[in-house]
Amino acid sequence: MKRVPCRPTVAAAFLLAATACSEGGESDVALPEVPTFEGTIEFEIGDVDGDDPYLFSYILDVVADDMGRIVVTDRNSNEIRVFGPEGDFAFHFGGPGEGPGEFRDLCCVGFAPGGELWVRESARYSVFVLGSDGAEFQRVLRTPHPGIIGLWAPFTFDMGGDLVSVGPVGGYGDVSLYARLRVLPDGVVDTVLMAEAERQTVSQETVPFSRAGISGFMYLHQPFGPQWIHAHTNGGTWADAVTSDYAINLHHPDGTVALIEGPALEGPPLSESDRDWAQSRMERERDRAGISRHPFQIPDRKPPLADMFFDSAGRLWIVKTLAEGESVRNADVWDGTTLVAHYRWPSRILDSPTPWATESALYGVTADTLGVHRAARVRFERR
């Protein structure tokens, strides 16, 4: 099985309505409804056995180019596979190695404003131009981050087309804080810390330890506690938030910041299995740190926000947290500080890697009970 078509499911769509106010008080005129777009999995690419191009070990990232071709990175083979708009295999490139066009510690991919495909590895970025039947290697650029720390962080490009590499930087005591590192044409790196330490390390406690002659720090976390999240898009715009509060800082290229404020939300309650997992994690952290008591408690509810990302049009998707057993993910989509749409899609699409979306489609990864990965495309229709 190479391309797996999926039968659409019907789910109820919801619409947001409001009333307009005038100087004389409330008006009966309703504001335009915010549309809802319902997504169904159109097809999946991958199989348990069969032709090699359709066998994935672990999919690290999925994006689509302007032609609708689907670009998939595979971890164990260290190669990138390109499929046509309907899921048929076109070509692959890369493979393990450190030479030009080869990959080591392959991670993520993204398109520069000029259409070049950039590939993030542990120590460098490799740049390609995708042709009709292959990829032409262009050049490499060493990552401004040390080692493989922050390998999974995103990268984008500023208004001038310069690389903006996101990842942790040191020099802040016992923690590493995330920064946006803009690589200028002359090789100089402009570093901008993304948030203060207290915001970035919410629900995290640093504990010193010494065992068997080894000293260091351990980072203890509150299970299901609030998390600092961030998202980035080409052109220099980015956003950050803490998942416990629907208040997103939208950072513009000129350095100004706008606030996106959504409704007050309450996250879903923890299930018994959630509590068991949280308790087990805290006990393991406590034992490794050699402390008698974990600094955090298990909360009653999860944070209301799960994640956020920008789509290809530069709109920000704010993804809500799923309750146990829910089969549909929900996101509010913002154009600047204006709410423009609600999107819903099957929760079978994993939240990692972060999906890649357009206004009408979303690309991501599914995994079956055997752990077999497939690249998937979700198609949206307005309800």
N, C-alpha and C positions, 0 to 999 in steps of 0.2 A: 504494500500500500504506500503510495507516494504522496498523493494529494488527497486529503480526506475531507469530503464535503460534509457539512453539518446541517442538520435540520433546524430551522429557526424555531425559537420558542417565543411565545407571546407573554409579555408582562405588562402590567398596568403602568402607564406613564402618569407623572404628576405635573401639574402646572402651577406656577406661582402667580398669584394675582394680587394687586394692591390698588388702593384708591388714591387719587390725586387730591392734593389740598390746595386751596386758594386762600387769598387774604381773608375771605369771608368765612373760612372754615372748611369742613370736609366737602368734597365733591363726590357725586355719584358716578363720575366718569372713571372707568377703570384704566389703569396704566397698561401698556402692552404686556401680554403674557410672555414670560420667559419660556422659550420652547424646550421640550424634552426630546432627546434623541435616544432611541432604543437600539442597542447593539446585539447582534447575533454573530456567532463564530461562522464565518463564511467557508473557511477551509483550514486544515492543518497540514504542515509539511513535516514528514518524518515517519519512521516505522521501526518495528522491533528487529526485523531482518529484511534483507533485500539488497538493493543497489547501494554502494557505499555513499553516494552523495546524500542519501536520505537517512543515513544512520548518524545520529548525533550522540556524543558522549555526555556533554553538558553545554547547553546553549548559554553563552555569556551576554549576548546582545542581539537585538533585531532592529533594523531600520529599513526604510524604503527610500529609493531615489526618486527624482522627478519623473521618471518613466514608469514608476510603479513597481520596479524590480525590488525584490526582497533580499536584503543583505544579512547573512546570519554568521555569527562567530561561534566556533566550536572549540571548547577548551582543550581536550586531550589531543586532538589532531593538530592544534595550533594553526588552523586554516580558516579561511573565510569562504563561504559558499554563496553564490548569487543565483537566485531563482527568478523566473519571469513573473509577470503580474498575476498569472493564474497558477503559480506554484510549481511550474516545470523547471527542472534543473537547467541552468545555463552554463556556468563555469565555476571553478574554484581557484584560489591562489593562496600563497603563503606556505605554511608547513613549518616544522620545528627547525630552529637554527638562529644564528646571529648575523647572517649575511644580509645583503640588500634584498628586500622583499620577503624575508623569512621572519618568523615571530618567536619570541620567548616571553612566557608569562602574558599571553594574549589576554586582552580585557575587552575594551569597548571601541565602538566606532562612531563617527559623526561626520557630517558634511560641512565643509567650509563654505563661505558665501559664494565662492567661484565654482563650486561643484566638486572639488577634490574630496576624496574620501580619506579621512585621517583615522589612523588606528593607534590606540593607546596600548603600550606594552609597559613592562615594569620600569625600564630605564629610558625609554625613548618613544617618540611618535614616528610612525612610518606613513608616508603620504603616497596615494595612488590616484590615478585617473581610470575610471571604469569605462571600458570600451564595449563593443557589441558582443565580443566573445572572450574577453580577458581583461586583466587589470595591468596597467603600465605603472611600474614603480617610478617615483619621482625623486624622493629625498627622505632624509631622516632629520629629526630634531630631538636632542636629548631633553628629557623631562626635567623641569626645574625642581622636582621633588626628589629627596634622597631615597634610594632603594625602592622597595615595593610598597612602602607605607602610603596609604591613600590611593592605591591602584584603582579602586572601584569608584573614586570620585569622578564627577563629570568634567567635560571640557567644552568650551565654546569659543567664539571669536568676537572681538569687539567691532565697533563701527568701521575701523580701518582695516579689518581683516587679520589683526594680530591675534595669536593664540592666547586664550585665557585658560590656564590650567588650574583646576581646583584641587586642593589637598591640604594636609596638615603641615604646619611649620613649628619649629621648636623655639626656645628662648622665652617660654612663659612659665617657668617654674617646673612643676611636676606634671604638667599636662601639655599636650600638643593641640594647638588650635587651628581651625581651618581658615584658609585665606584664598583669595583669588590672585593668582600669579600671572600677570600679563607679560608675555615675552615680546619685547620690542624688536624691530628689525635689526638693530645693532647688537642684539643679544642681551641687553640689559633687562633685568626682571623687575617689574614694578609690583610690589607686594602690598595687598590691602587686606587687613584682617576683617573677617566677615561679621563678627559679633564679639562682644565682650565675653570673658571666660565664664562668668556666671550663667549667661544665656546658653552658650555652647555646651556646657557640662551639666545642664539640668538633669536631675535624677541620677547623678554620678558622684561617687565619693572616692577620693584617693586615699589609700591606706598603705603605709610603709610596711615591708615585711623583710625578714631575714631568716633564711633557712639553709642549712647545709653549707654555710659559708657564702651564700649568695644573697645579696641585698638588692632591694629594688622597690617598686611601687606596684600595687594592684589597684585596678579600677573596678569598684563595685557599683552595680546598677540596680535601680528599682524595677523589678519586673512589671511590665505594663504601665510604667510611669510615663510622664510626658517626655517627649524627645524634641530636640532642636532639629529642624529639617530645612533644606534649602533646595532651590531649583534655579536653572540657568538657561538662557537662550542666546542665540546669535544676535549681535548688535549691542551687547553690553548690559542688557537688562537682566536682573536676577531678583530672587525673592527669598525671604527666610521667615520662619515662624516657629512657634512652640506648639506641639500637637494638642495641648490642653485648652487652647484658646483660639477661636476663629478670628484672629487678628494677624494679618500677613503684612510684613514690610515689603513693599514693592520698590526696588532700587533702580533708579533710572541711570542711563549712561552719564549724565551730567553730575551725578552725585546726590541729587535730590531723592527724597524718599516719600512715597505716598502710602497711605494705610488702606488696606482692604479689610473691611469689617463685615463679617457674615452674621447670621443669627446665633443666638446663644444655643449651644448644643450640649447634650449630655451623651457621653459615650456609652456603648453597650456594657451590660454587667458581665463580670467574669463568670465563666462556667466552672463546674467542679474540676474538669480536666485542666482548665487554665490555672486554677489555684494549685493543683497538684504540681504542675510544671513549675510555677513560680516558686513554690516552697522548695522543690528539689534544687532549682538553680541557686536560690539564696543559701541553702545549706552547703552546696559545693563551693560557692564563692567564700563563704565564711571559713570553711575548712582550709582552703588554699591560702587564705590571708592569715590564718592562725589567730583569729579573733573569736571572742565568746559570743558576740551578738552582732547581727547584721544591722547596718545603720538605717535600713529602710523597712517599711511595712508593705504588705501586699494591699493594693487599693481595691475598692469595691467595683470600680468600673475602669474600662479602658479609656484612653483619651479619645475625643470625638473625631480628630483628624488622623488619617493614616499616612498620607504622603501628598506631594504635589509635584507637578512637572509642567513644562511648557510644550505646546504642540508646535507643528511646523509653521503655523501662522502667528506664533508669538503670544497665543492666549494661554493663560495660566489655569491648569486643572487642579482643583482642590478635592482630594479624594477622601471620602468619609470612611471611618473604621467599620469593618464588618462585625456583626454579631455572629456567634457560633451558629452554623447551619444556614446562614444567608447565602443565596446563590447568585446574587446580583450586586455588583459594585456600583456606587453612586459618586458622581463628581459634579461640583459646581464649576463652571467655566467662566473666567473673567477676561474681558478685553480691557486692559488697564484696570481701572477701578469700577468698571461697569459689569454687572452680572449679565451675561448674554445667553447662557444655555445651561441645561442640565444634561448630563450624559450618563447612561446606564449600560453596563456590559457584564457578561458572565464572569463570576468569580473564579472560574477555571483558569482564567488568564492570571498567571502568577504576578505578584507585586514586585518580584525581583527576577530578572532585571526590570528596571522601570520601563513601562510601555512607551512606544513611540507612536504619536498620533497625528492625524490630519483632521480636517473638519468633518470628513466622512468615513474615516477608517482608523483603526487602532491595531498596531502590530505588537505581539508579545509572545510569551512562551506558555505552553501547557505541559503538564507532567502527569502520566498515568500512575496507577498503583504500583507499577514496577519501577517507577522513576524514569521512564523513557521520556525524553524531552522532544517536543515538536514546536516548530515555529507556527504561529497562527495569525490569521487576519480577521479582525472583527469589522463588520460593515454596519454603519449606523443609518437609521431611517427616522425621520421626524414623526412623532406621534401626535 
